[in-house]
Amino acid sequence: MALPLEGLRVLDLTRFLAGPFCSMILGDLGADVIKVEPTPDGEFVRRVGPFKDGHSVYFLSVHRNQRSLAVNFRDPRGLELLRELADKADILVENFKPGVMAEMNMSYEQLRERNPRLIFTSVTGFGRGGPYSDWPGVDQIAQGMSGLMSVTGQEATGPTRVGIPIGDVVAGMWGALGTQAAVIQRMSTGRGQLVETSLLGGLIGLLNVQAQRALTLNDVSGVVGNDHPVVCPCGVFMASDGAFNMAVVSQDMWVKLCELLDVPDMVHDAKYKDNTARLANRDELRERLNEKFAARDKMAWTHELIKLGLPAGPLFTMDQVFADPHVIQTGMVEEIEHPTLGMLKQLSNPIRMEGLGPRTVRTPPPLLGQHTEEVLRDMGVSPSRISDLARDGVIAFCAEQAKV
């Protein structure tokens, strides 16, 4: 069975994280993603640590299922080559600062004249049209300006960034979603279109209930911490060996929890008798529950609570996540042979569907210029022209190609 996006060619001019994350999703789903990298050093994050045997772990994290084409962006012949490749592409993805693509004569308007079927996906920091359009896009800045940081963190710490660059990855996900919608629409119209999203817009689009509270009720929430804002007890509790999450979302669950912990008096105690009372006395209630939870470890409590129908689960560190039997059995980590690193563990795409098959990591993150000749041949560039471009430094082959 063909992969969902098999047959689609993506010209990937992205860098850092937001754009590459978008292209990686398209590659996971079967598109032929051509990662265009500037010579002589390639994608900027190849030089960002930490490193494994000289390879950037940052780069390894977001460039599976892609082919690397190394081009000199400063040579007019290199830019003309890219325009020619865009003529034959289905999708182009870029996340340059607004205006840069036009300076290279590769804006959507310019490329559309050459290839009306081209879907041009642009990921920026703040989107076009507003006073911040030209601002550089950085994840943490977007987290702060989106309101996300204002509801994340503890009272003691104040607003806190999410522990991953969520603005980047969410913008990439929105970009991939919009790109696929444009592919579907092109089936009926025969024409491509401009698809735009941004770090700021992507995060604002996630605010759901908190945003609606502000828009409808003028209710502006502060930091939420680890407790649910309207359900109690629901949040983080402490077992003998560390923290775990538990959610008591109904009165029946509350009764079951009190029976499990052997505190029947709390069921009808005026301070805890219903959710409203428990919310008003949340801190005291947490202390009382933690006294009981201290008797056993977090996995023991998790299993006991699950048996009673109460949602629960331990807080894992990264090493614990990838040692967890459920994570292992559901295939969230795959292994692939890397040209120089040997067997490389990679995150699996979490989408599970018949059309993807059992594995989502089909090729490892590429070496710089590893596929330059292969890509250009596939795109119809003659061997003699490839030879001339290489001789003149317009394109580059992989320095380790002989070892691959």
C-alpha positions, 0 to 999 in steps of 0.5 A: 500500500502506498504511503498517504503522501507518496508521490508528493515532492516537498522542497524544504527551505526551512531552518531551526525548528518550526519549519523543519518540524512541518517538513518532517511530518510531511516526510513521515506521511510519505512525501519526498522531502528535499532538505535544501541546505546552504553550503558550506556548513549546512542547516544552522542547527548542525552546529548546535549542541549537544553532539554525538560523535560530531552530529548535532542531536538537535538536527537528528531530532527533526530531520528523519525521512528527508534527503539533503541537497547542498546548494550555494545560496550566494551564487545566482546559479544556486538560486536559479537552480532552486527556482527550477526545482520549485517548478517541479515541486508540489510543495515548498516550505519556508520559515525565513523572516518575511521578505527574504524569499522575495529578495531571492526572487522566490516569493509565492507570487513569483513562484506561482507564475512559474508553477501554478500548482505549487503549494507554498507553506510559510511559517513566520514568527508573528504572521503577516499584516500586523505591526509585529510582522517583521519581528524575528520569531523565537519560541520563548518570545511567542510563548510569552506574547501568546498568553501561554506563559501567563497560565503556566507555572506556580504562584511561587515561580510566576509565568513559566515557559513550557519545557519544550519549544512548543511554539515552534513545534505547534506552528510546524504542526499547524503548517503541516495540517494546512499543507495537507488541506491545500493538497486536498483542495488542489485535487478539485481546483488544480491550483496551489495556494499560499498556506501561512501560520506563525508561532504566535498564532499557533499558540493562541490557537491552542488556548481554547477554554482559557481564551474563551473565558477571557473572551466571553466572561472577561475572566483572566486566569493567572498561573494554574500550576499543577492543579485543575482550575475547577476540579478538586482533587485533580493534580499532582500528589506525592507518593513515597518515591515521587510525584504522580497525577490523579484526577477525581472528576466526580463525587462517586470517585471522591467516595471511592478515593476516601474508601481506598485511603481509609478516611471515611470521615472525609466523605461527609466533612463539610470542608470536603463534601463536594467539589466546591468545598474541596476547591475552597480547601484545596491546600489542606486537602492536598496535605491530608491526601499526601500523608496517606499517599506517602505509604506506597510508591507512585506505580502502586497507587496508580494501579490501585486508583485505575482499578477503581476507575480513577484516572492516574499516572506517574510523573516520569523523567525522560529516561523513565519514559523510554524505559516504560513497557507501554511506551516500548510496546506501542512503538514510540521509539524506532531504530534506524541505521545511520550512515556514521552513527550506527544504530540510531534511536528516533521518536516515532510519529505518533499517528497510527494508521493502516496506510503508514505501516508498522514503521514511521522512521524510514530513513535516518537524518541525512548527512550534509549533501548526502543526496545532492546528486541523487536529487538533482538526477531525479529532478531531471538535471543532466549529469554534465550540468551537475558536474559543472555546478559541482566544479564551480561550487554551486552545489556540494556533495557529502564530504563523507559520501565515500563512507556511506 
